[in-house]
Amino acid sequence: MLDGLVLASDRQNGLEEAISKIYPLAEHRTCVRHLYKNFKKKFAGNMLQKIVWTAANAFTTTSYNSSLEELKAVNMRAYEWFLDLERRREIWSRSQFGTIAKCHYITNNISESFNAWVADPRHRPVLDLLDIVRQKIMEMMDRRRTLATKWKGKVVPFVMKNVREISMGLTEYHVKRSNDFKAEVSYKDKRCEVVLNERKCSCRRWQVSGIPCVHALAFIHSIRGANWEDYVDDYFSVDKYRATYHMEVAPMPDMNEWVIGDDGEPQLPPISRRPAGRPRKNKIKGFDEVKKGTHKCKRCGSYGHHAKKCKEPEKESDPSTQSIASSSSR
């Protein structure tokens, strides 16, 4: 297995052992949402929650260690809980991510999206379920293949949208060039080193995500004739997108027309006892999951109250820390 494969899960014991055997070179990341869910059972509190998610979103080791030191000052036992994760070499912070896959996701929400995608047919027999999933994939690939034919740019639209949002605050960044490819980019009291020809920035956002960070964009926009699209990784190019969906899933006739092969003895379902009561169709939500209809506060971003009665500190926003890829909306 080639290096660069990334798998994200909740690190269950059986799953972790299987991945280590089948994909020994894969980067097995821990979903931060599940990690914090386990952490919250022992260490609750809004301050601890903010520190944990800040550490998870940190792209550099310095920022990550700074968050852990803050956690150490607040709660020593919580700090030791995360030290145990380091001893087990769990990958959960962006500062620990590799730079090959160009994927900076810290949760496995994409699997939750798939579960919602197949929520209705999930209770169907296995053969019917697989056939419905095949149809969904067939239609999805056709839609995306058709959509890609309308794109005229070099990179996919969601990257263009995120770069456009980040670029709105570029006037606040000061670029001091060293040569044609190297520069220092300053914002308030922070400074980053940018190397264009190596597609690197000391903030590491560019290397991990594959999309130029705000510091790189500031440097690129200061160069006459430079095009930021030339510095986006090929993973986000329209050509790669079209290549991904160029193959088609062949249509199939009705099940009554399928050819039944003779491969020896038929495969019968395992013998099992049906539990009492009506089978459950809906997912059992965890104690910390947002229930349907719960209101989200516009001030702090938490759930269960309105902004007028909010007593939590206002959620901070910084153009240099904006998310650069909301791929789940593709």
Rosetta silent file (secondary structure, phi, psi, omega in degrees, C-alpha in Angstrom):
SEQUENCE: MLDGLVLASDRQNGLEEAISKIYPLAEHRTCVRHLYKNFKKKFAGNMLQKIVWTAANAFTTTSYNSSLEELKAVNMRAYEWFLDLERRREIWSRSQFGTIAKCHYITNNISESFNAWVADPRHRPVLDLLDIVRQKIMEMMDRRRTLATKWKGKVVPFVMKNVREISMGLTEYHVKRSNDFKAEVSYKDKRCEVVLNERKCSCRRWQVSGIPCVHALAFIHSIRGANWEDYVDDYFSVDKYRATYHMEVAPMPDMNEWVIGDDGEPQLPPISRRPAGRPRKNKIKGFDEVKKGTHKCKRCGSYGHHAKKCKEPEKESDPSTQSIASSSSR
SCORE:     score description
SCORE:     0.000 S_00000001
   1 L     0.000  127.864 -178.723    0.000    0.000    0.000 S_00000001
   2 L   -69.782  147.470  176.516    1.422    3.338   -1.039 S_00000001
   3 L   -67.614  146.551  179.902    2.047    5.994    1.563 S_00000001
   4 L   118.801  -12.777  177.729   -0.493    8.833    1.614 S_00000001
   5 L   -72.884  132.221 -179.892   -3.671    6.903    2.414 S_00000001
   6 E  -119.555  129.118  175.954   -5.628    8.549    5.239 S_00000001
   7 E  -124.679  136.558  179.332   -8.289    6.784    7.309 S_00000001
   8 E  -122.479  134.264 -178.745  -10.312    8.460   10.063 S_00000001
   9 E  -154.763 -177.035  176.205  -12.273    6.589   12.716 S_00000001
  10 L   -92.255   12.357  174.011  -13.137    6.557   16.404 S_00000001
  11 L    59.821   43.094  173.513  -10.182    4.177   16.996 S_00000001
  12 L   -65.734  149.779 -172.363  -12.163    1.182   18.173 S_00000001
  13 H   -57.446  -50.399 -178.696   -9.916   -1.675   19.264 S_00000001
  14 H   -64.346  -40.557 -179.767  -10.933   -4.156   16.578 S_00000001
  15 H   -67.080  -40.826 -179.900  -10.891   -1.544   13.819 S_00000001
  16 H   -63.570  -40.863  179.453   -7.504   -0.207   14.855 S_00000001
  17 H   -66.963  -40.136 -179.331   -5.986   -3.687   14.803 S_00000001
  18 H   -66.725  -42.259 -179.542   -7.477   -4.497   11.392 S_00000001
  19 H   -64.869  -39.963 -179.394   -6.242   -1.245    9.803 S_00000001
  20 H   -64.405  -26.719  179.631   -2.724   -1.748   11.174 S_00000001
  21 H   -87.351  -43.379 -175.317   -2.587   -5.176    9.489 S_00000001
  22 H   -81.721  -39.989 -179.985   -4.279   -4.415    6.169 S_00000001
  23 L  -123.319   71.703 -174.907   -3.014   -0.830    5.702 S_00000001
  24 L   -64.222  -25.456 -178.727    0.208   -0.657    7.724 S_00000001
  25 L   -95.817   -0.877 -178.005    1.386    2.552    6.004 S_00000001
  26 L   -71.765  148.989  175.376   -1.934    4.376    6.245 S_00000001
  27 E   -88.625  103.008 -175.429   -2.256    7.490    8.384 S_00000001
  28 E   -92.093  104.246 -177.431   -4.944    6.448   10.866 S_00000001
  29 E   -93.824  152.351  177.047   -6.470    9.592   12.331 S_00000001
  30 E   -97.999  129.788  177.157   -8.749    9.839   15.335 S_00000001
  31 L   -65.271  122.523 -176.737  -12.033   11.687   14.890 S_00000001
  32 H   -67.691  -30.425  179.299  -11.888   14.660   17.255 S_00000001
  33 H   -64.108  -43.434  176.857  -15.632   14.638   17.733 S_00000001
  34 H   -71.156  -37.241  178.751  -15.504   11.097   19.106 S_00000001
  35 H   -62.156  -45.543 -180.000  -12.322   11.853   21.018 S_00000001
  36 H   -68.435  -30.244  177.245  -13.878   14.845   22.746 S_00000001
  37 H   -60.733  -42.582  176.737  -16.997   12.805   23.454 S_00000001
  38 H   -70.840  -37.483  179.250  -14.872   10.385   25.516 S_00000001
  39 H   -64.795  -38.646 -175.713  -12.909   13.254   27.056 S_00000001
  40 H   -67.054  -25.049  178.754  -16.091   15.056   28.080 S_00000001
  41 H   -63.505  -28.670 -179.182  -17.269   12.109   30.150 S_00000001
  42 H  -105.386  -32.638 -174.388  -14.404   12.769   32.581 S_00000001
  43 L  -132.864   93.863 -179.533  -13.597   16.429   32.052 S_00000001
  44 L   -94.811  161.819  177.302  -16.537   18.691   31.251 S_00000001
  45 L   136.256  141.940 -178.628  -16.511   22.461   30.867 S_00000001
  46 H   -66.357  -34.857 -179.470  -16.578   25.110   28.167 S_00000001
  47 H   -66.484  -43.751  178.643  -12.991   26.195   28.831 S_00000001
  48 H   -65.720  -37.178  178.223  -11.647   22.657   28.420 S_00000001
  49 H   -61.852  -44.463 -179.857  -13.745   22.227   25.286 S_00000001
  50 H   -63.480  -40.249 -178.864  -12.277   25.367   23.732 S_00000001
  51 H   -66.270  -43.254 -178.543   -8.713   24.288   24.540 S_00000001
  52 H   -62.551  -46.373 -178.722   -9.190   20.806   23.077 S_00000001
  53 H   -71.651  -29.341  174.242  -10.634   22.064   19.805 S_00000001
  54 H   -65.709  -41.400  177.447   -7.977   24.766   19.559 S_00000001
  55 H   -65.581  -37.467 -179.783   -5.305   22.075   19.893 S_00000001
  56 H   -67.120  -35.401 -178.107   -7.065   19.941   17.287 S_00000001
  57 H   -85.454   -5.671 -178.459   -7.172   22.824   14.782 S_00000001
  58 L   -70.926  128.643  179.373   -3.539   23.805   15.362 S_00000001
  59 L   -88.019  -22.424 -176.591   -1.406   23.250   12.255 S_00000001
  60 L  -110.550  153.105  178.315    1.959   23.740   13.963 S_00000001
  61 H   -64.164  -34.140  179.630    3.586   21.865   16.811 S_00000001
  62 H   -63.432  -45.972  178.806    4.202   25.148   18.620 S_00000001
  63 H   -65.874  -37.750  178.668    0.509   26.062   18.658 S_00000001
  64 H   -64.119  -47.460  179.578   -0.404   22.521   19.675 S_00000001
  65 H   -64.757  -34.417  177.507    2.048   22.496   22.579 S_00000001
  66 H   -62.758  -39.955  178.336    0.837   25.944   23.644 S_00000001
  67 H   -67.108  -39.451  179.260   -2.728   24.617   23.898 S_00000001
  68 H   -67.719  -35.713  176.327   -1.591   21.622   25.930 S_00000001
  69 H   -65.531  -37.488  175.472    0.325   23.886   28.303 S_00000001
  70 H   -64.467  -39.705  177.472   -2.835   25.941   28.746 S_00000001
  71 H   -65.113  -38.215  179.075   -4.721   22.719   29.446 S_00000001
  72 H   -62.697  -38.037  179.690   -2.049   21.724   31.967 S_00000001
  73 H   -71.396  -28.038 -178.067   -2.538   24.974   33.862 S_00000001
  74 H   -85.646  -46.719 -175.912   -6.306   24.493   33.968 S_00000001
  75 L  -149.561  109.192 -176.278   -6.582   20.775   34.716 S_00000001
  76 H   -66.746  -37.568 -179.066   -3.563   18.525   35.285 S_00000001
  77 H   -67.837  -36.476  176.558   -5.558   15.300   35.019 S_00000001
  78 H   -67.201  -37.673  177.076   -6.983   16.366   31.661 S_00000001
  79 H   -62.190  -43.020  179.044   -3.448   17.179   30.477 S_00000001
  80 H   -66.860  -29.403  177.904   -2.266   13.694   31.471 S_00000001
  81 H   -63.106  -39.198  179.025   -5.226   12.220   29.574 S_00000001
  82 H   -79.102  -27.918  173.776   -3.862   13.736   26.357 S_00000001
  83 H   -63.416  -34.666  176.949   -0.302   12.718   27.187 S_00000001
  84 H   -64.441  -34.819  175.690   -1.565    9.144   27.200 S_00000001
  85 H   -63.867  -39.664  179.065   -2.842    9.710   23.643 S_00000001
  86 H   -65.492  -38.167  178.555    0.627   10.839   22.598 S_00000001
  87 H   -65.359  -30.161  177.314    2.176    7.725   24.117 S_00000001
  88 L   -88.268    2.220  176.617   -0.238    5.657   22.028 S_00000001
  89 L    58.220   40.514  176.072    0.716    7.785   18.992 S_00000001
  90 L   -79.048  137.765 -178.579   -2.848    8.742   18.188 S_00000001
  91 E  -102.711  110.696 -177.622   -3.171   11.296   15.403 S_00000001
  92 L  -138.308  -14.492  179.623   -5.910   13.817   16.166 S_00000001
  93 L  -106.026  146.635  178.923   -4.395   17.291   15.726 S_00000001
  94 H   -61.663  -22.641  177.474   -3.645   18.957   12.393 S_00000001
  95 H   -67.990  -17.263 -179.921   -0.128   19.534   13.654 S_00000001
  96 H   -99.632   -3.704 -175.886    0.363   15.739   13.458 S_00000001
  97 L   -75.205  147.269  173.553   -1.075   15.344    9.943 S_00000001
  98 L   -76.162  174.287 -175.054    1.062   14.356    6.997 S_00000001
  99 L  -116.339   15.244 -178.893    1.366   16.516    3.889 S_00000001
 100 L   -90.816  -45.178 -172.364    0.782   13.958    1.130 S_00000001
 101 L   -74.372  -20.743 -177.344   -2.991   13.449    1.175 S_00000001
 102 L    56.712   48.043 -179.934   -3.865   17.194    1.263 S_00000001
 103 L  -134.607  118.569 -176.377   -6.725   16.514    3.652 S_00000001
 104 L  -111.067   22.153  178.797   -7.109   18.566    6.833 S_00000001
 105 L   -67.943  138.587  177.837  -10.352   17.052    8.166 S_00000001
 106 L  -111.815    2.789  176.238  -10.330   16.429   11.911 S_00000001
 107 L  -132.007  165.227  174.664  -13.624   14.521   12.035 S_00000001
 108 L  -106.072   42.270 -179.790  -15.141   11.615   10.123 S_00000001
 109 H   -61.566  -21.274  179.818  -18.393   13.475    9.490 S_00000001
 110 H   -64.028  -31.920  176.116  -18.320   12.250    5.906 S_00000001
 111 H   -69.190  -35.071  175.905  -19.266    8.792    7.202 S_00000001
 112 H   -66.372  -34.322  176.893  -22.199   10.363    9.042 S_00000001
 113 H   -65.998  -37.738  177.201  -23.234   11.978    5.768 S_00000001
 114 H   -66.272  -40.943  178.482  -23.177    8.558    4.115 S_00000001
 115 H   -60.180  -40.348  177.368  -25.300    7.117    6.926 S_00000001
 116 H   -69.013  -31.371 -179.980  -27.872    9.858    6.356 S_00000001
 117 H   -63.468  -36.462 -177.776  -27.656    9.201    2.612 S_00000001
 118 L  -110.154   24.648 -176.209  -28.761    5.574    3.080 S_00000001
 119 L   -63.372  -43.434 -177.126  -31.007    6.141    6.090 S_00000001
 120 L   -68.180  -48.015 -178.614  -34.239    5.153    4.339 S_00000001
 121 H   -84.203    4.287 -174.669  -33.097    1.893    2.679 S_00000001
 122 H   -61.722  -30.889 -176.927  -30.923    0.831    5.605 S_00000001
 123 H   -84.278   -2.867 -178.251  -33.617   -1.462    7.001 S_00000001
 124 L   -75.329  163.392  174.122  -34.075   -3.258    3.671 S_00000001
 125 L   -56.863  156.842 -172.255  -32.645   -6.730    2.922 S_00000001
 126 H   -57.293  -44.613 -177.219  -28.957   -6.756    2.060 S_00000001
 127 H   -64.701  -41.926  177.277  -29.438   -7.334   -1.669 S_00000001
 128 H   -65.345  -40.505  179.525  -32.002   -4.543   -1.948 S_00000001
 129 H   -60.854  -47.394 -179.559  -29.786   -2.228    0.107 S_00000001
 130 H   -63.626  -37.111  179.753  -26.759   -2.833   -2.127 S_00000001
 131 H   -67.776  -38.134  178.435  -28.833   -2.281   -5.251 S_00000001
 132 H   -68.448  -40.468  176.941  -30.172    1.034   -3.922 S_00000001
 133 H   -62.722  -40.567  177.338  -26.665    2.169   -2.978 S_00000001
 134 H   -59.873  -43.237  179.130  -25.497    1.225   -6.501 S_00000001
 135 H   -64.078  -40.917  179.020  -28.273    3.347   -7.993 S_00000001
 136 H   -63.257  -42.997  178.860  -27.404    6.288   -5.767 S_00000001
 137 H   -66.000  -39.871  178.833  -23.744    6.106   -6.747 S_00000001
 138 H   -60.119  -46.068 -179.589  -24.687    5.795  -10.423 S_00000001
 139 H   -69.307  -39.549 -179.447  -26.845    8.929  -10.263 S_00000001
 140 H   -63.239  -44.921 -179.618  -24.321   10.862   -8.168 S_00000001
 141 H   -64.779  -37.127  177.889  -21.461   10.149  -10.573 S_00000001
 142 H   -66.208  -41.850  178.265  -23.612   11.182  -13.532 S_00000001
 143 H   -62.119  -46.124 -177.414  -24.600   14.464  -11.824 S_00000001
 144 H   -70.957  -33.639  176.964  -21.042   15.337  -10.938 S_00000001
 145 H   -66.118  -41.749  177.910  -19.746   14.337  -14.342 S_00000001
 146 H   -67.187  -40.422  179.841  -22.344   16.581  -15.983 S_00000001
 147 H   -63.125  -39.994 -177.284  -21.619   19.398  -13.544 S_00000001
 148 H   -66.304  -25.363  179.246  -17.881   19.266  -14.238 S_00000001
 149 L   -68.981  -18.253 -178.643  -18.457   19.805  -17.967 S_00000001
 150 L   -90.601  -10.485 -177.120  -19.803   23.290  -17.183 S_00000001
 151 L   -80.305  134.359 -177.569  -16.764   24.435  -15.228 S_00000001
 152 L  -107.818  -18.417 -176.126  -14.423   26.756  -17.100 S_00000001
 153 L   -79.276 -176.851 -178.811  -11.811   27.481  -14.434 S_00000001
 154 L   -90.635  -31.083 -179.668   -8.662   25.615  -13.502 S_00000001
 155 E  -116.386  162.163 -176.496   -9.679   24.685   -9.936 S_00000001
 156 L   -68.917  152.427 -173.080  -12.978   23.424   -8.535 S_00000001
 157 H   -59.497  -36.145 -175.872  -15.543   26.073   -7.482 S_00000001
 158 H   -66.283  -30.159  175.684  -15.488   25.410   -3.730 S_00000001
 159 H   -69.561  -41.324  178.091  -11.761   26.251   -3.640 S_00000001
 160 H   -61.528  -39.453  179.889  -12.398   29.451   -5.558 S_00000001
 161 H   -65.586  -44.450 -178.906  -15.116   30.400   -3.085 S_00000001
 162 H   -68.320  -39.328  178.174  -12.911   29.804   -0.032 S_00000001
 163 H   -66.074  -37.305  178.161   -9.948   31.643   -1.520 S_00000001
 164 H   -62.953  -39.909  179.092  -12.226   34.564   -2.381 S_00000001
 165 H   -67.830  -40.963  179.627  -13.400   34.739    1.242 S_00000001
 166 H   -67.742  -36.084 -175.151   -9.863   34.604    2.621 S_00000001
 167 H   -70.316  -11.240 -178.246   -8.610   37.210    0.159 S_00000001
 168 H   -65.136  -24.110 -178.336  -11.006   39.842    1.493 S_00000001
 169 H  -108.891   20.635 -175.258   -8.600   40.686    4.333 S_00000001
 170 H   -67.818  -22.798 -178.701   -5.297   40.605    2.448 S_00000001
 171 H   -66.557  -17.537 -179.994   -4.756   44.364    2.804 S_00000001
 172 H   -85.610   -3.634 -178.852   -4.045   43.818    6.507 S_00000001
 173 L  -103.339  138.045 -177.025   -1.059   41.587    5.718 S_00000001
 174 E  -110.228  124.945 -176.806    2.388   43.055    5.098 S_00000001
 175 E  -105.266  127.354  175.112    4.770   41.285    2.685 S_00000001
 176 E  -122.411  107.503 -172.598    8.544   41.705    2.924 S_00000001
 177 E   -79.064  144.805  171.859   10.268   39.886    0.097 S_00000001
 178 L  -100.610  -42.347  171.983   13.593   38.097    0.300 S_00000001
 179 L  -155.421 -161.065 -176.132   13.649   37.101   -3.378 S_00000001
 180 L   -66.901  -21.107 -174.120   11.187   36.120   -6.113 S_00000001
 181 L  -119.619  -12.358 -175.685   10.003   33.056   -4.199 S_00000001
 182 E  -121.215  143.556  179.955   10.613   33.792   -0.515 S_00000001
 183 E  -162.081  160.069  170.102    9.056   36.382    1.771 S_00000001
 184 E  -103.408  130.421  179.817    7.978   37.205    5.319 S_00000001
 185 E  -117.936  121.188 -175.214    4.269   37.892    5.712 S_00000001
 186 E  -112.024  143.527  174.877    3.157   39.699    8.879 S_00000001
 187 E  -141.121  113.342 -174.936   -0.295   40.112   10.381 S_00000001
 188 L    56.739 -116.202 -176.710   -0.596   42.127   13.600 S_00000001
 189 L  -105.820   17.428 -178.857    2.046   40.642   15.907 S_00000001
 190 E  -119.080  151.014 -176.711    2.540   37.355   14.012 S_00000001
 191 E  -140.211  141.710  179.116    4.857   36.529   11.125 S_00000001
 192 E  -130.630  150.439  176.811    5.155   33.593    8.729 S_00000001
 193 E   -98.638  128.306 -178.011    7.773   32.489    6.212 S_00000001
 194 E  -118.819  131.632  176.277    6.435   31.702    2.727 S_00000001
 195 E  -124.615  102.613 -172.135    8.336   29.792    0.013 S_00000001
 196 H   -67.255  -45.833 -175.477    6.305   29.790   -3.192 S_00000001
 197 H   -67.727  -17.854  175.171    8.367   27.430   -5.342 S_00000001
 198 H  -103.668   -1.146 -179.252    8.196   24.780   -2.591 S_00000001
 199 L    52.737   54.924 -177.683    4.554   25.548   -1.753 S_00000001
 200 E  -132.072  146.431  170.648    5.353   25.979    1.909 S_00000001
 201 E  -140.146  145.055 -177.066    4.362   28.327    4.692 S_00000001
 202 L   -67.793  -11.334  174.936    5.539   28.141    8.282 S_00000001
 203 L   -79.485  -15.306  176.720    1.900   28.035    9.410 S_00000001
 204 L    71.143   -2.292  179.806    1.669   24.580    7.659 S_00000001
 205 H   -63.663  -40.645 -178.811   -1.886   25.168    6.486 S_00000001
 206 H   -64.310  -45.103 -178.224   -0.788   25.213    2.842 S_00000001
 207 H   -65.015  -39.832 -175.423    1.203   21.967    3.122 S_00000001
 208 H   -77.178  -42.202 -173.883   -1.565   20.056    4.907 S_00000001
 209 H   -89.291  -27.619 -176.848   -4.580   21.305    2.921 S_00000001
 210 L    85.944   -0.036  179.705   -3.022   21.787   -0.516 S_00000001
 211 L  -115.722  133.941 -178.453   -4.655   25.219   -0.872 S_00000001
 212 L   -53.230  133.476  177.904   -2.618   28.431   -0.419 S_00000001
 213 L   -77.796  178.190 -176.741   -3.054   29.910    3.039 S_00000001
 214 H   -65.617  -31.662  178.760   -3.750   33.588    3.635 S_00000001
 215 H   -68.827  -43.160  178.069   -0.013   34.314    3.996 S_00000001
 216 H   -65.537  -39.275  178.971    0.778   32.675    0.649 S_00000001
 217 H   -63.859  -38.330  177.916   -2.116   34.502   -1.000 S_00000001
 218 H   -62.529  -41.072  178.775   -0.822   37.828    0.300 S_00000001
 219 H   -68.250  -43.269 -178.789    2.586   37.114   -1.238 S_00000001
 220 H   -63.014  -42.395 -178.565    1.082   35.885   -4.525 S_00000001
 221 H   -70.237  -17.335  178.182   -1.142   38.949   -4.875 S_00000001
 222 L   -83.293   -8.437 -178.582    1.898   41.200   -4.362 S_00000001
 223 L   -99.608  123.591 -178.789    3.552   39.715   -7.469 S_00000001
 224 L   -66.971  128.780  177.569    2.496   41.252  -10.771 S_00000001
 225 L    85.728   -5.633 -179.189    1.093   38.670  -13.166 S_00000001
 226 L   -77.237  145.543 -179.419    1.032   35.858  -10.606 S_00000001
 227 L  -121.015  121.137 -176.840   -2.036   33.608  -10.510 S_00000001
 228 H   -63.515  -24.748 -179.538   -2.986   31.928   -7.228 S_00000001
 229 H   -63.407  -25.905  179.587   -4.582   29.013   -9.136 S_00000001
 230 H   -71.287  -12.552 -176.828   -1.096   27.906  -10.185 S_00000001
 231 H  -109.078    9.347  174.806   -0.265   27.232   -6.525 S_00000001
 232 L   -88.648  140.075 -179.220   -3.255   25.013   -5.706 S_00000001
 233 L   -62.291  150.500 -177.496   -2.521   21.294   -5.473 S_00000001
 234 H   -61.909  -21.282  178.562   -3.580   19.166   -8.443 S_00000001
 235 H   -57.428  -28.558 -176.225   -6.040   17.307   -6.225 S_00000001
 236 H  -102.151   15.578  179.218   -8.337   20.326   -6.476 S_00000001
 237 E   -82.564  154.742  178.112   -8.031   20.851  -10.222 S_00000001
 238 H   -65.217  -34.842  179.409  -11.015   20.502  -12.531 S_00000001
 239 H   -62.729  -42.640  178.380   -9.086   17.945  -14.598 S_00000001
 240 H   -67.149  -38.062  178.094   -8.625   15.686  -11.565 S_00000001
 241 H   -62.417  -45.151  178.942  -12.284   16.089  -10.640 S_00000001
 242 H   -65.054  -38.194  178.476  -13.366   15.070  -14.124 S_00000001
 243 H   -65.330  -31.982 -179.961  -10.966   12.119  -14.083 S_00000001
 244 H   -65.079  -38.052 -174.583  -12.472   10.974  -10.784 S_00000001
 245 L  -111.068   18.598 -177.876  -15.984   10.747  -12.195 S_00000001
 246 L   -73.572  -26.422  178.469  -15.282    9.926  -15.843 S_00000001
 247 L   -78.769  154.037 -177.940  -16.170    6.259  -15.336 S_00000001
 248 L  -121.035  151.197  174.740  -19.815    5.280  -15.237 S_00000001
 249 L   -90.225  121.903 -174.861  -21.800    2.715  -13.275 S_00000001
 250 L   -69.165  139.761  175.692  -23.600    0.490  -15.754 S_00000001
 251 L   -69.415  158.599 -178.269  -27.390    0.245  -15.484 S_00000001
 252 L  -130.607  151.677  177.180  -28.940   -3.113  -14.619 S_00000001
 253 L   -75.368 -179.091  178.922  -32.232   -4.799  -15.479 S_00000001
 254 L   -62.526  153.938 -177.702  -34.866   -5.770  -12.939 S_00000001
 255 H   -57.851  -30.392  179.807  -33.868   -8.326  -10.302 S_00000001
 256 H   -65.121  -20.238 -178.397  -36.151  -10.905  -11.917 S_00000001
 257 H   -95.076   -2.443 -178.187  -33.927  -10.787  -14.990 S_00000001
 258 L   -67.895  145.214  177.804  -30.662  -11.367  -13.156 S_00000001
 259 L   -85.483  124.415  179.808  -28.717  -14.498  -14.034 S_00000001
 260 L   -92.621  116.626 -178.755  -28.302  -16.779  -11.028 S_00000001
 261 L   -78.622  157.744  178.648  -24.934  -18.469  -11.096 S_00000001
 262 L  -110.344   90.980 -177.664  -24.282  -22.031   -9.994 S_00000001
 263 L  -108.050   31.099 -179.775  -21.295  -21.818   -7.665 S_00000001
 264 L    97.692 -139.401 -177.506  -22.014  -24.898   -5.607 S_00000001
 265 L   -70.227  139.015  178.368  -23.874  -24.757   -2.337 S_00000001
 266 L   -67.458  147.034  178.461  -26.060  -21.680   -1.780 S_00000001
 267 L   -87.535  106.864 -179.066  -24.912  -19.145    0.795 S_00000001
 268 L   -89.817  150.816  178.042  -27.570  -19.130    3.479 S_00000001
 269 L   -66.702  153.977  179.664  -27.924  -16.349    6.045 S_00000001
 270 L   -66.269  152.142  178.134  -26.543  -17.054    9.529 S_00000001
 271 L   -76.869  123.977 -179.352  -28.886  -18.459   12.150 S_00000001
 272 L  -147.533  153.627  178.860  -29.878  -15.708   14.542 S_00000001
 273 L   -93.955  130.061  179.451  -32.668  -14.971   16.974 S_00000001
 274 L   -76.583  127.107  179.317  -34.833  -11.985   16.232 S_00000001
 275 L   -68.025  157.715 -179.509  -35.045   -9.637   19.241 S_00000001
 276 L   -69.661  151.157  177.378  -38.401   -8.754   20.710 S_00000001
 277 L    89.985  173.788 -179.951  -40.185   -5.625   19.547 S_00000001
 278 L   -78.014  134.863 -179.855  -40.138   -3.623   16.365 S_00000001
 279 L   -59.701  138.860  179.170  -36.668   -3.140   14.825 S_00000001
 280 L   -78.364  135.387  178.484  -35.251    0.331   15.403 S_00000001
 281 L  -104.593  -34.917 -176.768  -34.683    2.442   12.283 S_00000001
 282 L   -86.005  149.305  179.225  -33.433    5.719   13.731 S_00000001
 283 L   -69.432  142.818  174.521  -29.965    6.174   15.132 S_00000001
 284 L   -82.974  112.231 -176.842  -29.530    6.339   18.900 S_00000001
 285 L   -75.634  144.353  176.497  -28.022    9.780   19.493 S_00000001
 286 L   -71.855  168.842 -176.392  -25.243   10.258   22.018 S_00000001
 287 L   -66.368  -24.874 -176.925  -25.642   12.388   25.100 S_00000001
 288 L  -102.955    4.497  179.552  -23.651   15.229   23.546 S_00000001
 289 L   -82.948  146.238 -177.450  -25.223   15.158   20.078 S_00000001
 290 L   -73.526  125.426  177.970  -27.492   17.989   19.045 S_00000001
 291 L   -78.800  152.122 -179.016  -31.148   16.969   19.049 S_00000001
 292 L   -61.925  131.612  179.245  -33.351   17.994   16.133 S_00000001
 293 L    94.653   -5.765  179.387  -34.893   21.399   16.678 S_00000001
 294 L   -72.108  132.958 -176.391  -32.253   22.615   19.147 S_00000001
 295 L   -81.494  141.268  177.424  -31.478   26.310   18.611 S_00000001
 296 E  -102.136  129.118 -179.529  -27.914   27.447   17.938 S_00000001
 297 L   -72.878  130.943  179.867  -26.740   30.654   19.595 S_00000001
 298 L   -77.675  -13.693 -177.145  -25.409   33.213   17.094 S_00000001
 299 L   -86.451  -51.976 -174.607  -23.129   34.744   19.733 S_00000001
 300 L  -108.850  -15.087  179.557  -21.083   31.802   21.056 S_00000001
 301 L    87.907   -0.894  178.717  -22.043   29.019   18.645 S_00000001
 302 L   -83.679  171.719 -177.674  -23.374   26.689   21.373 S_00000001
 303 E  -110.982  154.771  172.652  -26.777   25.050   21.370 S_00000001
 304 L   102.957   -1.473  178.081  -29.765   25.303   23.676 S_00000001
 305 L  -153.144  166.756 -179.166  -30.108   29.068   24.178 S_00000001
 306 L   -99.573  163.098 -176.321  -30.572   32.338   22.293 S_00000001
 307 H   -63.872  -32.329 -178.169  -28.070   35.157   21.818 S_00000001
 308 H   -64.671  -31.452 -178.608  -30.067   37.586   23.999 S_00000001
 309 H  -105.146   11.971 -177.051  -29.660   35.338   27.045 S_00000001
 310 L   -73.047  131.168  177.762  -26.145   34.130   26.211 S_00000001
 311 L  -111.934    2.385 -179.747  -23.638   34.400   29.071 S_00000001
 312 L   -86.917  158.057  177.735  -20.740   32.771   27.229 S_00000001
 313 L   -65.683  147.118 -177.835  -17.889   34.769   25.628 S_00000001
 314 L   -66.251  138.835 -178.779  -18.472   35.808   22.033 S_00000001
 315 L   -67.229  126.233 -176.754  -16.989   33.489   19.435 S_00000001
 316 L   -81.065  151.105  176.707  -13.839   35.031   17.977 S_00000001
 317 L  -134.893  134.702 -177.854  -13.188   35.234   14.227 S_00000001
 318 L  -136.942  126.361 -178.241   -9.824   35.789   12.551 S_00000001
 319 H   -59.090  -24.066 -179.719   -9.278   35.897    8.790 S_00000001
 320 H   -81.571  -10.542 -178.740   -6.045   33.958    9.230 S_00000001
 321 H  -115.429   12.793  178.477   -7.833   31.094   10.957 S_00000001
 322 L   -68.378  147.033  177.422  -10.802   30.722    8.647 S_00000001
 323 L   -69.688  137.503 -175.739  -11.443   27.289    7.298 S_00000001
 324 L  -105.145    0.077  178.011  -10.273   26.950    3.716 S_00000001
 325 L  -152.222  116.097  174.961  -12.159   23.868    2.689 S_00000001
 326 L  -110.530   65.858 -170.241  -15.723   22.866    3.404 S_00000001
 327 H   -63.875  -24.392 -177.123  -15.524   19.821    1.219 S_00000001
 328 H   -64.805  -15.460 -179.426  -18.517   18.172    2.775 S_00000001
 329 H   -88.611    0.008 -179.501  -20.741   20.690    0.955 S_00000001
 330 L   -67.224    0.000    0.000  -19.591   19.494   -2.454 S_00000001
